[in-house]
Amino acid sequence: MSKTPPAHAGDFWVFAYGSLMWRPGFDFIERRNAKLIGAHRALCVYSFVHRGTPERPGLVFGLDHGGTCRGIAYRVAAGNRASTVQYLREREQVTQVYVEEWRSVWLDDDAKQRVEALVYMVDRGHVQYAGRLSVADQVHLIRQGHGRSGANRDYVLAAVKALEDLGYRDTEIHAVAARLKGGPDSVPAG
């Protein structure tokens, strides 16, 4: 793990685990399924801008410590490095809830295809870090959340679809999505 970019000035990789999976917003020359070890995707960030407000926060994904996260790695041409990083900082760092780091990711789950990728890890010391919430609390925040980028519910359901398109299933995130859709998991137990 490094907070400084790799020394070379060539093409570079960006690891996507949330909305960047379905809406990267930057030019790339290659898109690959990827796995990051040492962090997991979690609905652990109160959204005060994109999917909520400080008065009615939403809940968005963060890369939190521990576990494994499957997502997408985008290879970006060297000539687009500065503009892509600037774009990502403007999009992801509106409230500085994430820490920009370079981490190893494995392309297509192949141990021989490891690259260093730019990732945005959640800052556990930030006021927007929600930690681990119950499914009911997650659903409540998501249902109320609406911000500059739209409804929080749409964001979570788009993430589930992106994961399914990659052939992945996340039990907790799918349980949240089922409740949001009013499916069989929508009635709280007890």
Contact map, one row per residue, 1 for C-alpha under 8 A:
1110000000000000000000000000000000000000000000000000000000000000000000000000000000000000000000000000111100000000000000000000000000000000000000000000000000000000000000000000000000000000000000
1111100000000000000000000000000000000000000000000000000000000000000000000000000000000000000000000000111000000000000000000000000000000000000000000000000000000000000000000000000000000000000000
1111100000000000000000000000000000000000000000000000000000000000000000000000000000000000000000000001110000000000000000000000000000000000000000000000000000000000000000000000000000000000000000
0111110000000000000000000000000000000000000000000000000000000000000000000000000000000000000000000000110000000000000000000000000000000000000000000000000000000000000000000000000000000000000000
0111111000000000000000000000000000000000000000000000000000000000000000000000000000000000000000000000110000000000000001000000000000000000000000000000000000000000000000000000000000000000000000
0001111110000000000000000000000000000000000000000000000000000000000000000000000000000000000000000000010000000000000100000000000000000000000000000000000000000000000000000000000000000000000000
0000111110000000000000000000000000000000000000000000000000000000000000000000000000000000000000000000000000000000000000000000000000000000000000000000000000000000000000000000000000000000000000
0000011111000000000000000000000000000000000000000000000000000000000000000000000000000000000000000000000000000000000000000000000000000000000000000000000000000000000000000000000000000000000000
0000011111100000000000000000000000000000000000000000000000000000000000000000010000000000000000000000000000000000000000000000000000000000000000000000000000000000000000000000000000000000000000
0000000111110000000000000000000000000000000000000000000000000000000000000000110000000000000000000000000000000000000000000000000000000000000000000000000000000000000000000000000000000000000000
0000000011111000000000000000000000000000000000000000000000000000000000000011111010000000000000000000000000000000000000000000000000000000000000000000000000000000000000000000000000000000000000
0000000001111100000000000000000000000000000000000000000000000000000000000011110010000000000000000000000000000000000110000000000000000000000000000000000000000000000000000000000000000000000000
0000000000111110000000000000000000000000000000000000000000000000000000001111000000000000000000000000000000000000001111000000000000000000000000000000000000000000000000000000000000000000000000
0000000000011111000000000000000000000000000000000000000000000000000000001111000000000000000000000000000000000000000011100000000000000000000000000000000000000000000000000000000000000000000000
0000000000001111100000000000000001000000000000000000000000000000000000111100000000000000000000000000000010000000000011100000000000000000000000000000000000000000000000000000000000000000000000
0000000000000111111110000000000000000000000000000000000000000000000000111100000000000000000000000000000000000000000000100000000000000000000000000000000000000000000000000000000000000000000000
0000000000000011111110000000000000000000100000000000000000001010000011110000000000000000000000000000000000000000000000000000000000000000000000000000000000000000000000000000000000000000000000
0000000000000001111111000000000000000000000000000000000000001100000000000000000000000000000000000000000000000000000000000000000000000000000000000000000000000010000000000000000000000000000000
0000000000000001111111110000000000000000000000000000000000000000000000000000000000000000000000000000000000000000000000000000000000000000000000000000000000100110000000000000000000000000000000
0000000000000001111111111000000000000000000000000000000000000000000000000000000000000000000000000000000000000000000000000000000000000000000000000000000000000000000000000000000000000000000000
0000000000000001111111110000000000000000000000000000000000000000000000110000000000000000000000000000000000000000000000000000000000000000000000000000000000000010010000000000000000000000000000
0000000000000000011111110000000000000000000000000000000000000000000000000000000000000000000000000000000000000000000000000000000000000000000000000000000000000110010000000000000000000000000000
0000000000000000001111111000000000000000000000000000000000000000000000000000000000000000000000000000000000000000000000000000000000000000000000000000000000000000000000000000000000000000000000
0000000000000000001111111100000000000000000000000000000000000000000000000000000000000000000000000000000000000000000000000000000000000000000000000000000000000000000000000000000000000000000000
0000000000000000000100111110000000000000000000000000000000000000000000000000000000000000000000000000000000000000000000000000000000000000000000000000000000000000000000000000000000000000000000
0000000000000000000000011111000000000000000000000000000000000000000000000000000000010010000000000000000000000000000000000000000000000000000000000000000000000000000000000000000000000000000000
0000000000000000000000001111100000000000000000000000000000000000000000000001000100010000000000000000000000000000000000000000000000000000000000000000000000000000000000000000000000000000000000
0000000000000000000000000111111000000000000000000000000000000000000000000111100000000000000000000000000000000000000000000000000000000000000000000000000000000000000000000000000000000000000000
0000000000000000000000000011111000000000000000000000000000000000000000000111100000000000000000000000000000000000000000000000000000000000000000000000000000000000000000000000000000000000000000
0000000000000000000000000001111100000000000000000000000000000000000000000111000000000000000000000000000000000000000000000000000000000000000000000000000000000000000000000000000000000000000000
0000000000000000000000000001111110000000000000000000000000000000000000011110000000000000000000000000000000000000000000000000000000000000000000000000000000000000000000000000000000000000000000
0000000000000000000000000000011111000000000000000000000000000000000000011100000000000000000000000000000000110000000000000000000000000000000000000000000000000000000000000000000000000000000000
0000000000000000000000000000001111100000000000000000000000000000000001111000000000000000000000000000000000111000000000000000000000000000000000000000000000000000000001000000000000000000000000
0000000000000010000000000000000111110000000000000000000000000000000001111000000000000000000000000000000011111000000000000000000000000000000000000000000000000000000000000000000000000000000000
0000000000000000000000000000000011111000000000000000000000000000000111110000000000000000000000000000000011111000000000000000000000000000000000000000000000000000000000000000000000000000000000
0000000000000000000000000000000001111110000000000000000000000000000111100000000000000000000000000000001111000000000000000000000000000000000000000000000000000000000000000000000000000000000000
0000000000000000000000000000000000111111000000000000000000000000011110000000000000000000000000000000000110000000000000000000000000000000000000000000000000000000000000000000000000000000000000
0000000000000000000000000000000000011111000000000000000000000000111100000000000000000000000000000000000000000000000000000000000000000000000000000000000000000000000000000000000000000000000000
0000000000000000000000000000000000011111100000000000000000000011111110000000000000000000000000000000000000000000000000000000000000000000000000000000000000000000000000000000000000000000000000
0000000000000000000000000000000000001111110000000000000000000011111110000000000000000000000000000000000000000000000000000000000000000000000000000000000000000000000000000000000000000000000000
0000000000000000100000000000000000000011111000000000000000001111000110000000000000000000000000000000000000000000000000000000000000000000000000000000000000000000000000000000000000000000000000
0000000000000000000000000000000000000001111100000000000000011111000000000000000000000000000000000000000000000000000000000000000000000000000000000000000000000000000000000000000000000000000000
0000000000000000000000000000000000000000111110000000000000111100000000000000000000000000000000000000000000000000000000000000000000010000010000000000000000000000000000000000100000000000000000
0000000000000000000000000000000000000000011111000000000000111101000000000000000000000000000000000000000000000000000000000000000011111000000000000000000000000000000000000000000000000000000000
0000000000000000000000000000000000000000001111100000000000111100000000000000000000000000000000001000000000000000000000000100000111100000000000000000000000000000000000000000000000000000000000
0000000000000000000000000000000000000000000111110001000011110000000000000000000000000000000000000000000000000000000000000000000111000000000000000000000000000000000000000000000000000000000000
0000000000000000000000000000000000000000000011111111110011110000000000000000000000000000000000000000000000000000000000000000000100000000000000001000000000000000000000000000000000000000000000
0000000000000000000000000000000000000000000001111111110111000000000000000000000000000000000000000000000000000000000000000000000000000000000000000010000000000000000000000000000000000000000000
0000000000000000000000000000000000000000000000111111110000000000000000000000000000000000000001000000000000000000000000000000000000000000000000000011100000000000000000000000000000000000000000
0000000000000000000000000000000000000000000000111111000000000000000000000000000000000000000000000000000000000000000000000000000000000000000000000111110000000000000000000000000000000000000000
0000000000000000000000000000000000000000000000111111100011110000000000000000000000000000000000000000000000000000000000000000000000000000000000001111111100100000000000000000000000000000000000
0000000000000000000000000000000000000000000001111111110111100000000000000000000000000000000000000000000000000000000000000000000000000000000000011111001100000000000000000000000000000000000000
0000000000000000000000000000000000000000000000111011111111000000000000000000000000000000000000000000000000000000000000000000000000000000000000001110000000000000000000000000000000000000000000
0000000000000000000000000000000000000000000000111001111110000000000000000000000000000000000000000000000000000000000000000000000000000000000000000000000000000000000000000000000000000000000000
0000000000000000000000000000000000000000000000000000111110000000000000000000000000000000000000000000000000000000000000000000000000000000000000000000000000000000000000000000000000000000000000
0000000000000000000000000000000000000000000000010001111111000000000000000000000000000000000000000000000000000000000000000000000000000000000010011100000000000000000000000000000000000000000000
0000000000000000000000000000000000000000000001110011111111100000000000000000000000000000000000000000000000000000000000000000000000000000000010011100000000000000000000000000000000000000000000
0000000000000000000000000000000000000000000001110011100111110000000000000000000000000000000000000000000000000000000000000000000000000000000011111110000100000000000000000000000000000000000000
0000000000000000000000000000000000000000001111100011000011111000000000000000000000000000000000000000000000000000000000000000000000000000010011001000000100000000000000000000000000000000000000
0000000000000000000000000000000000000000011111100010000001111100000000000000000000000000000000000000000000000000000000000000000000000000000000000000000100010000000000000000000000000000000000
0000000000000000110000000000000000000000111110000000000000111110000000000000000000000000000000000000000000000000000000000000000000000000000000000000000000000000000000000000000000000000000000
0000000000000000010000000000000000000000111110000000000000011111000000000000000000000000000000000100000000000000000000011100000000000000000000000000000000000000000000000000000000000000000000
0000000000000000100000000000000000000011110000000000000000001111100000000000000000000000000000000000000000000000000000011100000000000000000000000000000000000000000000000000000000000000000000
0000000000000000000000000000000000000011110100000000000000000111110000000000000000000000000000000000000000000000000000001100000000000000000000000000000000000000000000000000000000000000000000
0000000000000000000000000000000000000111000000000000000000000011111000000000000000000000000000000000000000000000000000000000000000000000000000000000000000000000000000000000000000000000000000
0000000000000000000000000000000000001111000000000000000000000001111100000000000000000000000000000000000000000000000000000000000000000000000000000000000000000000000000000000000000000000000000
0000000000000000000000000000000000001111000000000000000000000000111110000000000000000000000000000000000000000000000000000000000000000000000000000000000000000000000000000000000000000000000000
0000000000000000000000000000000000111111100000000000000000000000011111000000000000000000000000000000000000000000000000000000000000000000000000000000000000000000000000000000000000000000000000
0000000000000000100000000000000000111011100000000000000000000000001111100000000000000000000000000000000000000000000000000000000000000000000000000000000000000000000000000000000000000000000000
0000000000000000100000000000000011110000000000000000000000000000000111110000000000000000000000000000000000000000000000000000000000000000000000000000000000000000000000010000000000000000000000
0000000000000011100010000000000011110000000000000000000000000000000011111000000000000000000000000000000000000000000000000000000000000000000000000000000000000000001001000000000000000000000000
0000000000000011100010000000001111100000000000000000000000000000000001111100000000000000000000000000000000000000000000000000000000000000000000000000000000000000000000000000000000000000000000
0000000000001111000000000000001111000000000000000000000000000000000000111110000000000000000000000000000010100000000010000000000000000000000000000000000000000000000000000000000000000000000000
0000000000001111000000000001111100000000000000000000000000000000000000011111000000000000000000000000000000000000000000000000000000000000000000000000000000000000000000000000000000000000000000
0000000000111100000000000001111000000000000000000000000000000000000000001111100000000000000000000000000000000000000000000000000000000000000000000000000000000000000000000000000000000000000000
0000000000111100000000000011110000000000000000000000000000000000000000000111110110000000000000000000000000000000000000000000000000000000000000000000000000000000000000000000000000000000000000
0000000001110000000000000001100000000000000000000000000000000000000000000011111110000000000000000000000000000000000000000000000000000000000000000000000000000000000000000000000000000000000000
0000000011110000000000000000000000000000000000000000000000000000000000000001111110000000000000000000000000000000000000000000000000000000000000000000000000000000000000000000000000000000000000
0000000000100000000000000000000000000000000000000000000000000000000000000000111111000000000000000000000000000000000000000000000000000000000000000000000000000000000000000000000000000000000000
0000000000000000000000000010000000000000000000000000000000000000000000000001111111110000000000000000000000000000000000000000000000000000000000000000000000000000000000000000000000000000000000
0000000000110000000000000000000000000000000000000000000000000000000000000001111111111000000000000000000000000000000000000000000000000000000000000000000000000000000000000000000000000000000000
0000000000000000000000000000000000000000000000000000000000000000000000000000001111111100000000000000000000000000000000000000000000000000000000000000000000000000000000000000000000000000000000
0000000000000000000000000000000000000000000000000000000000000000000000000000000111111110000000000000000000000000000000000000000000000000000000000000000000000000000000000000000000000000000000
0000000000000000000000000110000000000000000000000000000000000000000000000000000111111111000000000000000000000000000000000000000000000000000000000000000000000000000000000000000000000000000000
0000000000000000000000000000000000000000000000000000000000000000000000000000000011111111100000000000000000000000000000000000000000000000000000000000000000000000000000000000000000000000000000
0000000000000000000000000000000000000000000000000000000000000000000000000000000001111111110000000000000000000000000000000000000000000000000000000000000000000000000000000000000000000000000000
0000000000000000000000000100000000000000000000000000000000000000000000000000000000111111111000000000000000000000000000000000000000000000000000000000000000000000000000000000000000000000000000
0000000000000000000000000000000000000000000000000000000000000000000000000000000000011111111110000000000000000000000000000000000000000000000000000000000000000000000000000000000000000000000000
0000000000000000000000000000000000000000000000000000000000000000000000000000000000001111111111000000000000000000000000000000000000000000000000000000000000000000000000000000000000000000000000
0000000000000000000000000000000000000000000000000000000000000000000000000000000000000111111111000000000000000000000000000000000000000000000000000000000000000000000000000000000000000000000000
0000000000000000000000000000000000000000000000000000000000000000000000000000000000000011111111000000000000000000000000000000000000000000000000000000000000000000000000000000000000000000000000
0000000000000000000000000000000000000000000000000000000000000000000000000000000000000001111111010100000000000000000000010000000000000000000000000000000000000000000000000000000000000000000000
0000000000000000000000000000000000000000000000000000000000000000000000000000000000000001111111111100000000000000000000000000000000000000000000000000000000000000000000000000000000000000000000
0000000000000000000000000000000000000000000000001000000000000000000000000000000000000000111111111000000000000000000000000000000000000000000000000000000000000000000000000000000000000000000000
0000000000000000000000000000000000000000000000000000000000000000000000000000000000000000000011111000000000000000000000000000000000000000000000000000000000000000000000000000000000000000000000
0000000000000000000000000000000000000000000000000000000000000000000000000000000000000000000111111110000000000000000000000000000000000000000000000000000000000000000000000000000000000000000000
0000000000000000000000000000000000000000000010000000000000000000000000000000000000000000000011111110000000000000000000000110011110000000000000000000000000000000000000000000000000000000000000
0000000000000000000000000000000000000000000000000000000000000100000000000000000000000000000110011111000000000000000000011110000000000000000000000000000000000000000000000000000000000000000000
0000000000000000000000000000000000000000000000000000000000000000000000000000000000000000000000011111100000000000000000011110000000000000000000000000000000000000000000000000000000000000000000
0010000000000000000000000000000000000000000000000000000000000000000000000000000000000000000000000111110000000000000001111000000000000000000000000000000000000000000000000000000000000000000000
1111100000000000000000000000000000000000000000000000000000000000000000000000000000000000000000000011111000000000000001111000000000000000000000000000000000000000000000000000000000000000000000
1111110000000000000000000000000000000000000000000000000000000000000000000000000000000000000000000001111100000000000111100000000000000000000000000000000000000000000000000000000000000000000000
1100000000000000000000000000000000010000000000000000000000000000000000000000000000000000000000000000111110000000000111100000000000000000000000000000000000000000000000000000000000000000000000
1000000000000000000000000000000000011000000000000000000000000000000000000000000000000000000000000000011111000000011110000000000000000000000000000000000000000000000000000000000000000000000000
0000000000000010000000000000000001111000000000000000000000000000000000001000000000000000000000000000001111100000011110000000000000000000000000000000000000000000000000000000000000000000000000
0000000000000000000000000000000001110000000000000000000000000000000000000000000000000000000000000000000111111111111000000000000000000000000000000000000000000000000000000000000000000000000000
0000000000000000000000000000000111100000000000000000000000000000000000001000000000000000000000000000000011111110111000000000000000000000000000000000000000000000000000000000000000000000000000
0000000000000000000000000000000111100000000000000000000000000000000000000000000000000000000000000000000001111100100000000000000000000000000000000000000000000000000000000000000000000000000000
0000000000000000000000000000000011100000000000000000000000000000000000000000000000000000000000000000000001111110100000000000000000000000000000000000000000000000000000000000000000000000000000
0000000000000000000000000000000000000000000000000000000000000000000000000000000000000000000000000000000001111111110000000000000000000000000000000000000000000000000000000000000000000000000000
0000000000000000000000000000000000000000000000000000000000000000000000000000000000000000000000000000000001101111110000000000000000000000000000000000000000000000000000000000000000000000000000
0000000000000000000000000000000000000000000000000000000000000000000000000000000000000000000000000000000001000111110000000000000000000000000000000000000000000000000000000000000000000000000000
0000000000000000000000000000000000000000000000000000000000000000000000000000000000000000000000000000000001111111111000000000000000000000000000000000000000000000000000000000000000000000000000
0000000000000000000000000000000000000000000000000000000000000000000000000000000000000000000000000000000111100111111100000000000000000000000000000000000000000000000000000000000000000000000000
0000000000001000000000000000000000000000000000000000000000000000000000000000000000000000000000000000000111100000111110000000000000000000000000000000000000000000000000000000000000000000000000
0000010000011000000000000000000000000000000000000000000000000000000000000000000000000000000000000000011110000000011111000000000000000000000000000000000000000000000000000000000000000000000000
0000000000011110000000000000000000000000000000000000000000000000000000001000000000000000000000000000011110000000001111100000000000000000000000000000000000000000000000000000000000000000000000
0000100000001110000000000000000000000000000000000000000000000000000000000000000000000000000000000001111000000000000111110000000000000000000000000000000000000000000000000000000000000000000000
0000000000000111000000000000000000000000000000000000000000000000000000000000000000000000000000000001111000000000000011111000000000000000000000000000000000000000000000000000000000000000000000
0000000000000000000000000000000000000000000000000000000000000110000000000000000000000000000100000111100000000000000001111100000000000000000000000000000000000000000000000000000000000000000000
0000000000000000000000000000000000000000000000000000000000000111000000000000000000000000000000000111100000000000000000111110000000000000000000000000000000000000000000000000000000000000000000
0000000000000000000000000000000000000000000010000000000000000111000000000000000000000000000000001110000000000000000000011111000010000000000000000000000000000000000000000000000000000000000000
0000000000000000000000000000000000000000000000000000000000000000000000000000000000000000000000001110000000000000000000001111110010000000000000000000000000000000000000000000000000000000000000
0000000000000000000000000000000000000000000000000000000000000000000000000000000000000000000000000000000000000000000000000111110010100000000000000000000000000000000000000000000000000000000000
0000000000000000000000000000000000000000000000000000000000000000000000000000000000000000000000000000000000000000000000000011111010000000000000000000000000000000000000000000000000000000000000
0000000000000000000000000000000000000000000000000000000000000000000000000000000000000000000000001000000000000000000000000011111110000000000000000000000000000000000000000000000000000000000000
0000000000000000000000000000000000000000000000000000000000000000000000000000000000000000000000001000000000000000000000000000111111000000000000000000000000000000000000000000000000000000000000
0000000000000000000000000000000000000000000011100000000000000000000000000000000000000000000000001000000000000000000000000000011111000000000000000000000000000000000000000000000000000000000000
0000000000000000000000000000000000000000000111000000000000000000000000000000000000000000000000001000000000000000000000000111111111100000000000000000000000000000000000000000000000000000000000
0000000000000000000000000000000000000000000111000000000000000000000000000000000000000000000000000000000000000000000000000000001111111000000000000000000000000000000000000000000000000000000000
0000000000000000000000000000000000000000000110000000000000000000000000000000000000000000000000000000000000000000000000000001000011111000000000000000000000000000000000000000000000000000000000
0000000000000000000000000000000000000000001100000000000000000000000000000000000000000000000000000000000000000000000000000000000001111100000000000000000000000000000000000000000000000000000000
0000000000000000000000000000000000000000000100000000000000000000000000000000000000000000000000000000000000000000000000000000000001111110110000000000000000000000000000000000000000000000000000
0000000000000000000000000000000000000000000000000000000000000000000000000000000000000000000000000000000000000000000000000000000000011111110000000000000000000000000000000000000000000000000000
0000000000000000000000000000000000000000000000000000000000000000000000000000000000000000000000000000000000000000000000000000000000001111111000000000000000000000000000000001001100000000000000
0000000000000000000000000000000000000000000000000000000000000000000000000000000000000000000000000000000000000000000000000000000000000111111100000000000000000000000000000000000000000000000100
0000000000000000000000000000000000000000000000000000000000000000000000000000000000000000000000000000000000000000000000000000000000001111111110000000000000000000000000000000000000000000000000
0000000000000000000000000000000000000000001000000000000000100000000000000000000000000000000000000000000000000000000000000000000000001111111111000000000000000000000000000000000100000000000000
0000000000000000000000000000000000000000000000000000000000000000000000000000000000000000000000000000000000000000000000000000000000000011111111100000000000000000000000000000000100110000000000
0000000000000000000000000000000000000000000000000000000000000000000000000000000000000000000000000000000000000000000000000000000000000001111111110000000000000000000000000000000000000000000000
0000000000000000000000000000000000000000000000000000000111100000000000000000000000000000000000000000000000000000000000000000000000000000111111111000000000000000000000000000000000000000000000
0000000000000000000000000000000000000000000000000000000001100000000000000000000000000000000000000000000000000000000000000000000000000000011111111000000110010000000000000000000000000000000000
0000000000000000000000000000000000000000000000000000000001000000000000000000000000000000000000000000000000000000000000000000000000000000001111111000000110000000000000000000000000010000000000
0000000000000000000000000000000000000000000000000001000111000000000000000000000000000000000000000000000000000000000000000000000000000000000111111100000100000000000000000000000000000000000000
0000000000000000000000000000000000000000000000100011100111100000000000000000000000000000000000000000000000000000000000000000000000000000000011111110001110000000000000000000000000000000000000
0000000000000000000000000000000000000000000000000111100111000000000000000000000000000000000000000000000000000000000000000000000000000000000000011111111100000000000000000000000000000000000000
0000000000000000000000000000000000000000000000011111100001000000000000000000000000000000000000000000000000000000000000000000000000000000000000001111111100000000000000000000000000000000000000
0000000000000000000000000000000000000000000000001111000000000000000000000000000000000000000000000000000000000000000000000000000000000000000000000111110000000000000000000000000000000000000000
0000000000000000000000000000000000000000000000001110000000000000000000000000000000000000000000000000000000000000000000000000000000000000000000000111111000000000000000000000000000000000000000
0000000000000000000000000000000000000000000000000110000000000000000000000000000000000000000000000000000000000000000000000000000000000000000000000111111101100000000000000000000000000000000000
0000000000000000000000000000000000000000000000000011000000000000000000000000000000000000000000000000000000000000000000000000000000000000000000001110111111100000000000000000000000000000000000
0000000000000000000000000000000000000000000000000011000001110000000000000000000000000000000000000000000000000000000000000000000000000000000001111110011111110000000000000000000000000000000000
0000000000000000000000000000000000000000000000000000000000000000000000000000000000000000000000000000000000000000000000000000000000000000000001101000001111111000000000000000000000010000000000
0000000000000000000000000000000000000000000000000000000000000000000000000000000000000000000000000000000000000000000000000000000000000000000000000000011111111100000000000000000000000000000000
0000000000000000001000000000000000000000000000000010000000000000000000000000000000000000000000000000000000000000000000000000000000000000000000000000011111111110000000000000000000000000000000
0000000000000000000000000000000000000000000000000000000000010000000000000000000000000000000000000000000000000000000000000000000000000000000001000000000111111111000000000000000010000000000000
0000000000000000000000000000000000000000000000000000000000000000000000000000000000000000000000000000000000000000000000000000000000000000000000000000000011111111100000000000000010000000000000
0000000000000000001001000000000000000000000000000000000000000000000000000000000000000000000000000000000000000000000000000000000000000000000000000000000001111111110000000000000000000000000000
0000000000000000011011000000000000000000000000000000000000000000000000000000000000000000000000000000000000000000000000000000000000000000000000000000000000111111111000000000000000000000000000
0000000000000000000000000000000000000000000000000000000000000000000000000000000000000000000000000000000000000000000000000000000000000000000000000000000000011111111100001000110010000000000000
0000000000000000000000000000000000000000000000000000000000000000000000000000000000000000000000000000000000000000000000000000000000000000000000000000000000001111111110000000000000000000000000
0000000000000000000011000000000000000000000000000000000000000000000000000000000000000000000000000000000000000000000000000000000000000000000000000000000000000111111111000000000000000000000000
0000000000000000000000000000000000000000000000000000000000000000000000100000000000000000000000000000000000000000000000000000000000000000000000000000000000000011111111111000000000000000000000
0000000000000000000000000000000000000000000000000000000000000000000000000000000000000000000000000000000000000000000000000000000000000000000000000000000000000001111111111000000000000000000000
0000000000000000000000000000000000000000000000000000000000000000000000000000000000000000000000000000000000000000000000000000000000000000000000000000000000000000111111110000000000000000000000
0000000000000000000000000000000010000000000000000000000000000000000000100000000000000000000000000000000000000000000000000000000000000000000000000000000000000000011111110000000000000000000000
0000000000000000000000000000000000000000000000000000000000000000000000000000000000000000000000000000000000000000000000000000000000000000000000000000000000000000001111111000000000000000000000
0000000000000000000000000000000000000000000000000000000000000000000001000000000000000000000000000000000000000000000000000000000000000000000000000000000000000000001111111100000000000000000000
0000000000000000000000000000000000000000000000000000000000000000000000000000000000000000000000000000000000000000000000000000000000000000000000000000000000000001001100111110010000000000000000
0000000000000000000000000000000000000000000000000000000000000000000000000000000000000000000000000000000000000000000000000000000000000000000000000000000000000000000000011111110000000000000000
0000000000000000000000000000000000000000000000000000000000000000000000000000000000000000000000000000000000000000000000000000000000000000000000000000000000000000000000001111111000000000000000
0000000000000000000000000000000000000000000000000000000000000000000000000000000000000000000000000000000000000000000000000000000000000010000000000000000000000000000000000111111100000000000000
0000000000000000000000000000000000000000001000000000000000000000000000000000000000000000000000000000000000000000000000000000000000000000000000000000000000000001000000000111111110000000000000
0000000000000000000000000000000000000000000000000000000000000000000000000000000000000000000000000000000000000000000000000000000000000000000000000000000000000001000000001111111111000000000000
0000000000000000000000000000000000000000000000000000000000000000000000000000000000000000000000000000000000000000000000000000000000000010000000000000000000000000000000000011111111100000100000
0000000000000000000000000000000000000000000000000000000000000000000000000000000000000000000000000000000000000000000000000000000000000010011000000000000000000000000000000001111111110000000000
0000000000000000000000000000000000000000000000000000000000000000000000000000000000000000000000000000000000000000000000000000000000000000000000000000000000011001000000000000111111111000000000
0000000000000000000000000000000000000000000000000000000000000000000000000000000000000000000000000000000000000000000000000000000000000000000000000000000000000000000000000000011111111111110000
0000000000000000000000000000000000000000000000000000000000000000000000000000000000000000000000000000000000000000000000000000000000000000001000000000000000000000000000000000001111111111111000
0000000000000000000000000000000000000000000000000000000000000000000000000000000000000000000000000000000000000000000000000000000000000000001000100000000010000000000000000000000111111110010000
0000000000000000000000000000000000000000000000000000000000000000000000000000000000000000000000000000000000000000000000000000000000000000000000000000000000000000000000000000000011111110010000
0000000000000000000000000000000000000000000000000000000000000000000000000000000000000000000000000000000000000000000000000000000000000000000000000000000000000000000000000000000001111111110000
0000000000000000000000000000000000000000000000000000000000000000000000000000000000000000000000000000000000000000000000000000000000000000000000000000000000000000000000000000000001111111110000
0000000000000000000000000000000000000000000000000000000000000000000000000000000000000000000000000000000000000000000000000000000000000000000000000000000000000000000000000000000001100111111000
0000000000000000000000000000000000000000000000000000000000000000000000000000000000000000000000000000000000000000000000000000000000000000000000000000000000000000000000000000001001100111111100
0000000000000000000000000000000000000000000000000000000000000000000000000000000000000000000000000000000000000000000000000000000000000000000000000000000000000000000000000000000001111111111100
0000000000000000000000000000000000000000000000000000000000000000000000000000000000000000000000000000000000000000000000000000000000000000000000000000000000000000000000000000000000100001111110
0000000000000000000000000000000000000000000000000000000000000000000000000000000000000000000000000000000000000000000000000000000000000001000000000000000000000000000000000000000000000000111111
0000000000000000000000000000000000000000000000000000000000000000000000000000000000000000000000000000000000000000000000000000000000000000000000000000000000000000000000000000000000000000001111
0000000000000000000000000000000000000000000000000000000000000000000000000000000000000000000000000000000000000000000000000000000000000000000000000000000000000000000000000000000000000000000111
